[in-house]
Amino acid sequence: MTDELQLIELFPQHEDWSLQTMRLLAQVPVGGADLFECARTAARIGDSTDDDVWHREWRQTAVDLARHGRDQIDAGHVVTGAAALFRAGSYWRHSEFFLPSDHESRVEAYTEGTRCFQDAAGHQGGRIERIHVPYENGQTLDGYLVRPDTSGRRRSTVLFLGGADSWAEELYFLGGSQFPARDMNLVLVDTPGRGSSLRFKQIYSRHDYEVPAAAVLDHLQTFPDVDMDRIGVAGVSLGGYYAPRVAAFEPRVKAVAAWCGTWSILTDFYEWYPPLQAQLQWLTGSRDDAEAREKLARFTLDGVADKIDVPVYVMHGTQDLIMDIEGARRFVDALTVDDVTVQIYDAAGRLHCSYDHQAYAVAHMADWFADKLRA
């Protein structure tokens, strides 16, 4: 594949729009989107570079598809309707991506998008269960426990942590479904700085991510089909900091993957990719650039990486424009554990989160967890 073909440019006038839509297109094989629904939406947007036009057209696709999905369920066509609702939820998430954090339309997009996912999840035979994790100050972290089936058999379980802009619901299609497909439970939770915790509860991100992770693991102990001796943690994008931090300080974790390795969120993310600085300020509860820099300076694996004593998997792309690959290399160099697997993609898969090679990249990461967490 040539350099010119690495980016699927549905929006040749706007590279960031094209990159984020590749993230959506990567979810087509697992039901998170449909290629032609995306192409028709892109055609309506045309050559615009207006973020409000972007939001309007993706919103319309989501509205139309959600209506269709619910009509189909009412008519008894549950499989068709649920599939449509899952895709509608993805389009709602996509519609809000380039809006400012305080834009009023973000509340609608999140509320309607998660409702679509939950309505669809309710028709999956009990495999996708909503959970509410007790947290600090009487609050809860909302999420899902996804099982391969409802047999009740104890299984290895992977907590999948998202990044700076992912919803727990999106993570099911952004690789998460690969875990139940390999006979593992999957846990998706709106941990601090993400999803409902950020939007409605002002639970901001924190450098010591082992604290909310411990709350999740404490809650998982109440489920008899979760084998607490076989717990893995995976993190995508900014989660590439969260997951290693958790593994370093949480003894119940037996394997960890950083899908985008990092060293310092301040230098490798915040300074490396300025377009996401406003998002990082929002998720850390920072009033301005100076406060964000002060807080993010603590989001580092310096003095942390060498404390990890479980198998580690790191994957990163050489042309990641959003997170500096040098951070991943520095993280790997600092590891002292012997069992380390490093996958650096320098052809297909070299974009952020390997959106252009996701079916391959995520499959191998999930296989790695299946091997490491095997009874």
N, C-alpha and C positions, 0 to 999 in steps of 0.2 A: 504494500500500500504506500502510495507516495505521500509526501508531506501535504500536498494540496487536498488530499482526500481525507485527512484526519478529522476535519470538522465538517459535520453535516450542516450546511448553511441554509436552513429554512429562512433565516433572516440575514442575508448577506450584508445588509446595511448596518447590522448591529451584532458584533461578535459575542457580547455577553448574552444577548437573547438567544443566539444560536447555541452557545455552550450550555445554557440552562435547559434548552429544549432537547439537547442530546441527553441530558439527565432524564428527561421524561421519556424520550424514545427508547432508552435502555430498559425501561420497564414494560415495554410492549410484550415481550415473550411471556411474562408472568401475569399479565392482565391488569397492569397499572395504567395502561394507555392503549390507544389504537393509532396506528400510523396514519391512517387516512383522516381520522377525526383531527389529528394534529395538523396535517397538511391543509385541510379545509379551513381550519382556524387561521393558519399562517397566511392563506390566500386572502382572507378577509382583512387581515392586518396590513397586507400589502407592503409598501415601502416606507411605512411610517416608522418614526423613531420615538414616538410619544408614549411614555409609560402608561398614560391613562387609556390610550387606544389599546395597548397590550392588555391591560386589565379588563377593559370592556369586552373584548372579543373572547378571551379565555373564560371570562365569567359567563358569557352567553352560551358557550359550548357546555359549560358545567350545568347551567340552569336547564337547558334543553335536554341534556342527557339524564339528569336526575329525574326530571318529569317522566321521561320515557321509562326509566328503570322502575319507578314506583307504579306507573301504569301497568307495566308487564307483571309485576308482582301481584297487583290487584287482580289481574286476569288469570292468575295461576301459573304464569311462566316465571317461576322463581329463579331458575338458573340464569336466564337471560337478564332478568331485572337486577339481580344482585351483581352480576358482572358489570352492567351499565353503571350502577351506583358506585362500585369501586373506582371505575374510571372517572366518573364525575368528581369524586373526592380528590383525585389527582389533579384534575383541571382547576378545581377551586384553589388548591395549594399553589399551582403554577401561576394563577391569575394575580396573586398577591405579592409575588416574589420581588418585584421592582418598586413596590410602593413604600413610601416612608413608614417607619415603625408606628407613627402616630396617625396614620391615615385611617379615616373612619371605615373605609371599605375592608380593611384587614379583619375587623371583627366579624363582619358578615362572611368573608371568605373562610375564615377558620371555623366558625360555627356551622356553616352549611357543609363545608368539606368534611369535617369530622362526623357530622350527622349522617352523611352519605356512607362513610366507611362503616359506622356502627350499625346502620340499617342493613347493609350488605353482610356484615359479620354475623348478624343475628340469623342469617339463613345458611350458615356453614356447619350445621349439625352439632353445634356446641364446641367446635374446635377452637374458636376465638372467644376467649372469656375476658370481659372487662375486669380490671382489678384496681384497687385504690390503696396505695401504700401509705400507712401512717408515717408522718414526717414531723418536723419540728413545729412547735407552737400550735398544735392541734390541726395542722394542715395535712392534706394528702397529696400524693403524687399519682396522677391517673395514668392508666396504661392498659396493657393487654398481656395475657398469657395465651400463647398459641401452641396448640398440641398437634402432633401428627394424627391422632385419633382420640377417641374418648374411652379407650379401654381401661384407663386408670393405671397402666403399667408405669413403674418408676423409670425415668429417663434422664439422661444428661440434659443440661439446660444451658442456653447461651443468652446472656443479657446483652442486647445490642443497643449501643449508645450512639445517638445521632450527633450532628454537628451544630453549626451556628444558625442554621436556617431550616433544618428538617423537622417535620412533625413525626410523632411516634407512628402515626398511621402510614406515612409515606415509607417508613423503614421496612414495612412488610413487603413492599414491592421493590425497594432499593436493596435487594439482596436477602431480606429477612426470610422470605418464604423458602429459601434454600435449606434452612436448618430443619424445619419440620419434614421436608422432603427426604432428609437423611436420618429420620427417626430421632430427632432431638426436639425438645421444647424450646420455644423462643419467647423472650420477654422483651416487651417494648414499653417504655415508661417515659412520661414527660418529666424527666429529671430537671433540676434547676437550670434556668436559662433557656428553656425550650417549651414549646407547645402551650398547653393550658396553664402550666406553672408560671410561665413568663407573662402570658397575656392577661390572665384573670386573677392571679394570686400574687404577682410581684415577687415570685421566688426566683431570684437572680442566680446566675452561675457563680461558682466558687472554685478556687484552686484546689481545695482539698476534697476532690470528688469521691473519695472513698467514704465520706460521710453519707451522702444520699445513696450511694451504692449499697452500703451496709444496711440502710433502711429497707431497700428493695430485697436484699438477700434475707433479712429477718422475716419479711413478709412471705417470701417463697417457702420458708420452712413450714408454713401452715398448709402447704399443698402436698398431699401424700404422693403424688405422681412426679414430684421434682426430687431428683437424687442430689442431695446437697453435697455429696462427695464427688460430684462430677459437674462442676460449675465452670463455665467459660465466660469471658467478657470480650466483646468486639466493639471497636469504636471507629466510626467513619468520619473523615474530615477533621473538624475540631475534636471529635470523639477519639481521634488518634492521640490526643493528649489525655483525655478523660480515662480511657481504658487502661493504659499503662500505669497511670497514677493509682487507679483502683487496685490493680494487680500487685503493686508494690506494697500496699498497706492493708489489704484485705486477704487474710489467710484462707478464706473459703474458695478463692479463685484458683483454678488448677491449670488454666491456659488463657492466653490473652493475644488478641490481634489488633494491630494498629493499621487500619485501612487509610493510609496517608500517615506516615510517620512524622514526628515533629520533635523539636527540642524546646523551643521557646515560642509561645503563642504571640508574644509581643513582636519579636523580630521576624519569625517565620510565617506569620499570618497577618497580623495587624499592620505592620509596616510593609510587608511584602505585597499585599493586595489592598490598597486604599479603598476601592469601591465597597468593601465590607466593613469599613471602620464604623460607620453609623450603626450597623447591625450589632457589632461587638460591643459598642457603647451601650446599646439597648439591653442586650442580654446580661451584661454585668451590672446594670443599674447605674451607669455612670452619667453624670451630668454633662461632661464635656471630654474633649480629647485628653486633657491632662489627667483627669481622674481615671479614665480608661487605661491610660499608660501605667499609672501607678498600680492599679489592680492587676492588670495583665502581666506585669513584671513577675508576679508570683506564680503564674501559669507556666512553669518550666519543669523539665525533667532532670535538671541539674541536681544531683544529690538524691534523685529518685530512681533513675534507671538502674543503678547498681544494686538496688534493693529487691528487684524483681528476681524471683527464684523459681519461676514456672516457665514452661515452654512459651516462646514468643514468636509471633508471625508478623512480619512487616511487609506491606506492599505500597509502592509509590510509582508515579509516572515521571519520566525525565523532563516532560514539558508541562508539568503542573504549573499553571499561571497563578493559582490561588494560594498554594502552600509551598514554601521553598523546600525542594528536595534535599538541600544541604542539612536541614533540620533532621530529616529522616536518617541521613547518614551519620550525623553526630549521635543520634539516639542509639543506633545500632552499635557504634563504636564504644559507647559507654556501658553496654550490657555486659554483665559478668557471668550470666547463666550460659551453660553450654548448648542448650537446645534452642537455637535461633534459626528461623527460616526467613530469608529475605527474598522478595520478588520485586525486582525493579523492571518496569516495563519501558523499553526504549523504542518500540515500534508501535504496534497496536496496543492500546492501554496506557499511553504516555500522558493522557490528559488528566485533569483533576478527578480523583476517584475512579479513574479508568472507565469513564462513561462510555468510551468508544470500544470497550472490550469487556463489558461488565459480565456477560454471560459466562465468559471464561474465567475472569479474575475472581468473581464471587464463588463460583463453583469450587475452585481450588482452595479458597479460604475455608469454605464450609467443609470440604473433605478433610482438611487439616484438623479442624475441630473434632470431626467425627472420629478421626484416628486418635487424637490426644485424649479424648474424653471417653473412649471405649472402656466398657467395664472389664 
